[in-house]
Amino acid sequence: MILFDQSRLKAYDGLTRLCEYAGKAEEWQQGLWEALLTDRGLYDAFVYYLEHHALPDEPKCGGYSLTDLYVWQMEQDNLRRDTGKNTAQCNKEDMVLRAFMTMAKMQQDPEAFLRKLRDWKGMDQTM
């Protein structure tokens, strides 16, 4: 008898749908999928997001959570669009995906990201 864990298929399908909605390239999607598969905490957080459509409190890196990174991504989007505020054109799912990718990269090279985040005044850093 072969046992097959369908939860990974569901997670991958969820990632595929979110990436399609956010307009992410397949290469970007595969990069995030690989990051999720190599970090159980981040993978569990992604599954939680798919099930609850809310970001969990864990994982954290340097005191920053996925929610902090989501807010930071929103601010970055506002700067890119030069709007100064969150508009209807802002794709929230894209910001969530970017938060997950940022956390994955941040866990690989914390100092590079921590410098950027410390300079931003909107963070509620917890240690």
Summary of the structure (lengths in Angstrom):
residues: 127
radius of gyration: 15.0
end to end distance: 46.9
largest distance: 57.4
contacts: 338
relative contact order: 0.15
helix: 68%
strand: 3%
